[in-house]
């Protein structure tokens, strides 16, 4: 079978068609990943990078993707992040194949992802210390949502003011890999924190969490990187190392503690599709291996 491609569609046709109809969160992730690949290959935009990937045939495309994977590893990125970048490239090539532009698929394998190890996060005392360190309403509300609702960083930054129903005590969140928003109930402390932030933010429609310097930040939407820096700073002020996903870990672990290991119930709270992930949280929470080791040592 020939590996040549048919005539290329118009400018930006492939990438724009590939991105069309995707959720805002997925759209942002794909644009970010394809933009990173474009920087790697020295292309001016994602469309040019996509052309470079598929125009030169099956073998060269795999070689380029392998080189990119090595580059990502050299940058010290985690296996899950590397694999997400590779998945974006595979998806673009698969879409090109659907359009009849290429007869082959990208075959570069993922890195072996490491299993969950630290699922406990900063813990209850650490979270309280971070709340005490938050000096403004925005950061306080961010901490509350990441912990109390176990939101992911991408879910948090994707929120708009219209997604918050203070009177109804709820927030509408577009979850990871979901095509429709879901309603999450706001506990009273979380609702109060959001109400305080919205009073400061003002009633203008748009992103819920904004940069304080909106003049230099376009529409002002807080980025995932900015949230990571905020959480990191508040953790350091509280005397610990923290990251946004660690607050989600803390919320889930605390939920397992107070429900006495109700894994199925906590699955509703964490919105994990795979119940096995919650069993890892539960195992780490109780240190089952350590308990058994102590029993074995005592019996000997």
C-alpha positions as CSV (number, residue, x, y, z in Angstrom):
1,X,0.0,0.0,0.0
2,X,1.3,3.4,-0.9
3,X,2.1,5.8,2.0
4,X,1.5,9.0,0.0
5,X,-1.2,11.3,1.0
6,X,-4.0,12.9,-1.0
7,X,-4.1,16.7,-1.6
8,X,-4.1,18.6,1.6
9,X,-7.1,20.6,2.7
10,X,-7.1,24.4,3.0
11,X,-5.2,26.3,5.7
12,X,-6.0,25.2,9.2
13,X,-8.6,22.7,7.8
14,X,-7.2,19.5,9.4
15,X,-6.6,20.9,13.0
16,X,-9.7,23.0,13.0
17,X,-11.8,20.1,11.8
18,X,-10.2,17.9,14.4
19,X,-11.0,20.3,17.2
20,X,-14.5,21.1,16.1
21,X,-17.3,20.1,18.5
22,X,-15.1,19.3,21.5
23,X,-15.8,20.5,25.0
24,X,-14.0,23.7,26.1
25,X,-11.8,21.7,28.5
26,X,-10.8,19.1,25.9
27,X,-10.3,21.9,23.3
28,X,-7.9,23.7,25.6
29,X,-5.9,20.6,26.4
30,X,-5.5,19.6,22.7
31,X,-4.5,23.1,21.7
32,X,-1.9,23.2,24.5
33,X,-0.5,19.8,23.5
34,X,-0.4,20.5,19.8
35,X,1.2,23.9,20.5
36,X,3.9,22.2,22.5
37,X,4.6,19.8,19.6
38,X,4.8,22.8,17.2
39,X,7.4,24.4,19.4
40,X,9.4,21.1,19.4
41,X,9.4,20.8,15.6
42,X,10.0,24.6,15.1
43,X,6.6,25.1,13.4
44,X,4.8,28.4,13.7
45,X,1.4,26.8,14.5
46,X,-0.3,23.5,15.2
47,X,-1.5,23.2,11.6
48,X,2.0,23.4,10.2
49,X,3.2,20.9,12.8
50,X,0.4,18.5,11.9
51,X,1.5,18.7,8.2
52,X,5.0,18.0,9.2
53,X,3.9,14.9,11.1
54,X,1.9,13.3,8.4
55,X,3.3,14.5,5.1
56,X,6.5,12.5,5.1
57,X,5.1,9.1,5.6
58,X,4.7,6.4,8.2
59,X,8.3,5.7,9.2
60,X,9.4,9.3,9.5
61,X,6.3,10.2,11.4
62,X,7.0,7.5,14.0
63,X,10.6,8.5,14.2
64,X,9.6,12.1,14.8
65,X,7.1,11.1,17.5
66,X,9.7,8.9,19.2
67,X,12.1,11.9,19.2
68,X,9.4,14.0,20.7
69,X,8.7,11.4,23.4
70,X,12.4,11.4,24.3
71,X,12.3,15.2,24.5
72,X,9.4,15.1,26.9
73,X,11.1,12.6,29.1
74,X,14.3,14.7,29.1
75,X,12.1,17.6,30.4
76,X,11.3,15.5,33.5
77,X,7.6,15.3,32.7
78,X,5.6,12.5,34.4
79,X,4.6,9.5,32.4
80,X,0.9,10.5,32.4
81,X,1.8,13.9,30.9
82,X,4.1,12.4,28.3
83,X,1.3,9.9,27.3
84,X,-1.2,12.7,27.0
85,X,1.0,14.6,24.6
86,X,1.5,11.4,22.5
87,X,-2.3,10.7,22.6
88,X,-2.9,14.2,21.0
89,X,-0.6,13.3,18.1
90,X,-2.2,9.9,17.6
91,X,-5.6,11.5,17.6
92,X,-4.6,14.0,14.9
93,X,-3.1,11.2,12.7
94,X,-6.2,9.0,13.3
95,X,-8.4,11.9,12.2
96,X,-6.2,12.4,9.1
97,X,-6.7,8.8,8.3
98,X,-10.4,9.1,8.7
99,X,-10.3,11.9,6.1
100,X,-8.3,9.7,3.7
101,X,-5.2,11.8,4.0
102,X,-3.0,8.9,5.2
103,X,-3.4,5.1,5.2
104,X,-1.5,4.5,8.4
105,X,-1.6,5.2,12.2
106,X,1.0,6.5,14.6
107,X,2.4,3.5,16.5
108,X,4.7,5.1,19.2
109,X,4.0,3.4,22.5
110,X,3.2,5.1,25.7
111,X,5.5,5.3,28.7
112,X,4.6,2.9,31.4
113,X,2.7,5.0,33.9
114,X,3.6,4.7,37.5
115,X,0.9,3.6,39.9
116,X,-0.6,6.0,42.4
117,X,1.7,6.4,45.4
118,X,1.0,9.4,47.5
119,X,-2.8,9.8,47.5
120,X,-3.1,11.5,50.9
121,X,-2.2,15.1,50.0
122,X,-1.5,17.7,52.7
123,X,-4.1,16.2,55.1
124,X,-6.7,17.9,57.2
125,X,-4.2,19.9,59.3
126,X,-2.3,21.0,56.2
127,X,-5.4,22.1,54.4
128,X,-6.5,24.2,57.5
129,X,-3.0,25.8,57.6
130,X,-3.3,26.7,53.9
131,X,-6.8,28.2,54.4
132,X,-5.3,30.3,57.2
133,X,-2.5,31.4,54.8
134,X,-5.0,32.5,52.1
135,X,-5.1,36.3,52.3
136,X,-7.8,37.0,49.8
137,X,-11.3,35.7,48.9
138,X,-10.3,34.3,45.5
139,X,-7.5,32.0,46.9
140,X,-9.7,31.0,49.7
141,X,-12.5,29.9,47.3
142,X,-10.0,28.1,45.1
143,X,-8.8,26.0,48.0
144,X,-12.3,25.2,49.1
145,X,-13.4,24.0,45.7
146,X,-10.2,21.9,45.1
147,X,-10.6,20.2,48.5
148,X,-14.3,20.2,49.4
149,X,-15.6,19.1,46.0
150,X,-12.4,17.4,44.9
151,X,-12.2,19.4,41.7
152,X,-9.5,18.9,39.2
153,X,-7.4,22.0,38.3
154,X,-8.8,22.0,34.7
155,X,-12.4,21.8,36.1
156,X,-11.8,24.7,38.4
157,X,-10.3,27.1,35.8
158,X,-13.1,26.2,33.3
159,X,-15.8,27.5,35.6
160,X,-17.7,30.6,34.6
161,X,-19.8,32.8,36.9
162,X,-22.9,31.5,35.2
163,X,-22.0,28.0,36.5
164,X,-22.5,29.0,40.1
165,X,-26.0,28.9,41.7
166,X,-25.5,30.4,45.2
167,X,-29.2,30.3,46.0
168,X,-29.5,26.7,45.0
169,X,-26.2,25.8,46.7
170,X,-24.7,24.2,43.6
171,X,-22.1,24.6,40.9
172,X,-22.2,23.1,37.4
173,X,-18.9,21.4,36.5
174,X,-17.7,20.0,33.2
175,X,-15.8,16.9,34.4
176,X,-12.7,15.3,32.9
177,X,-13.7,13.4,29.7
178,X,-17.3,14.4,30.0
179,X,-19.5,16.1,27.3
180,X,-22.0,17.6,29.6
181,X,-21.8,19.5,32.9
182,X,-22.9,17.9,36.1
183,X,-24.5,19.5,39.2
184,X,-22.4,19.4,42.4
185,X,-23.9,20.4,45.7
186,X,-22.0,23.2,47.5
187,X,-21.4,22.5,51.3
188,X,-22.1,25.7,53.3
189,X,-18.5,26.6,54.0
190,X,-17.7,26.3,50.3
191,X,-20.8,28.2,49.3
192,X,-19.9,31.0,51.7
193,X,-16.3,31.2,50.3
194,X,-17.6,31.4,46.8
195,X,-20.1,34.1,47.8
196,X,-17.4,36.2,49.3
197,X,-15.2,35.9,46.2
198,X,-18.1,36.8,43.9
199,X,-18.8,39.9,45.9
200,X,-15.2,41.0,45.3
201,X,-15.2,39.8,41.7
202,X,-18.3,41.6,40.7
203,X,-21.4,40.4,38.7
204,X,-19.9,40.7,35.2
205,X,-20.3,37.5,33.1
206,X,-17.3,35.5,32.2
207,X,-14.6,33.4,34.0
208,X,-15.3,32.7,37.6
209,X,-11.7,32.9,38.7
210,X,-9.8,35.8,37.2
211,X,-6.4,37.4,37.4
212,X,-6.4,40.5,39.5
213,X,-4.6,42.4,36.6
214,X,-7.3,41.9,33.9
215,X,-5.8,44.6,31.7
216,X,-2.8,42.5,30.9
217,X,-4.5,39.1,30.9
218,X,-7.1,39.3,28.1
219,X,-10.4,38.1,29.5
220,X,-8.7,37.5,32.8
221,X,-9.4,33.8,33.2
222,X,-7.0,32.2,35.7
223,X,-4.8,29.5,34.0
224,X,-4.0,26.1,35.4
225,X,-0.4,27.2,35.8
226,X,-1.5,30.2,37.8
227,X,-3.6,27.9,40.1
228,X,-0.6,25.6,40.6
229,X,1.5,28.6,41.6
230,X,-1.2,29.8,44.0
231,X,-1.5,26.5,45.7
232,X,2.3,26.0,45.8
233,X,2.8,29.4,47.4
234,X,0.1,28.8,50.1
235,X,1.5,25.5,50.8
236,X,5.0,27.0,51.4
237,X,3.5,29.6,53.7
238,X,1.8,26.8,55.6
239,X,5.1,25.0,55.9
240,X,4.4,22.1,53.5
241,X,4.7,21.2,49.8
242,X,1.3,21.3,48.1
243,X,-0.2,21.1,44.6
244,X,-3.8,21.4,43.3
245,X,-4.2,17.6,42.8
246,X,-2.9,17.0,46.3
247,X,-5.9,19.0,47.7
248,X,-8.2,16.7,45.6
249,X,-6.3,13.7,47.1
250,X,-6.9,15.1,50.6
251,X,-10.6,15.6,50.0
252,X,-11.0,12.1,48.7
253,X,-8.9,10.5,51.5
254,X,-10.9,12.5,54.2
255,X,-14.2,11.3,52.5
256,X,-13.0,7.7,52.9
257,X,-12.1,8.3,56.5
258,X,-15.4,9.9,57.6
259,X,-17.5,7.3,55.6
260,X,-15.4,4.4,57.0
261,X,-14.2,3.3,53.6
262,X,-17.4,3.6,51.6
263,X,-15.6,3.3,48.3
264,X,-18.8,3.3,46.2
265,X,-20.2,6.3,47.9
266,X,-16.9,8.2,47.6
267,X,-16.8,7.3,43.9
268,X,-19.8,9.6,43.5
269,X,-17.9,12.3,45.3
270,X,-14.6,11.9,43.4
271,X,-16.3,11.2,40.0
272,X,-13.7,8.5,39.2
273,X,-15.0,6.2,36.5
274,X,-12.8,3.3,37.6
275,X,-13.6,2.1,41.1
276,X,-10.2,0.4,41.4
277,X,-8.6,3.9,41.8
278,X,-10.6,4.4,44.9
279,X,-9.4,1.1,46.3
280,X,-5.8,2.5,46.0
281,X,-6.8,5.5,48.0
282,X,-8.4,3.3,50.6
283,X,-5.3,1.0,50.8
284,X,-3.0,4.0,51.1
285,X,-5.2,5.6,53.8
286,X,-5.1,2.5,56.0
287,X,-1.6,1.3,55.3
288,X,-2.8,-2.3,54.9
289,X,0.7,-3.5,54.0
290,X,2.1,-2.0,57.2
291,X,-0.7,-3.6,59.3
292,X,0.0,-7.0,57.9
293,X,3.8,-6.5,58.4
294,X,3.2,-5.8,62.1
295,X,1.0,-8.9,62.5
296,X,3.7,-11.0,60.8
297,X,6.5,-9.6,62.9
298,X,4.4,-10.1,66.1
299,X,3.6,-13.7,65.2
300,X,7.2,-14.5,64.6
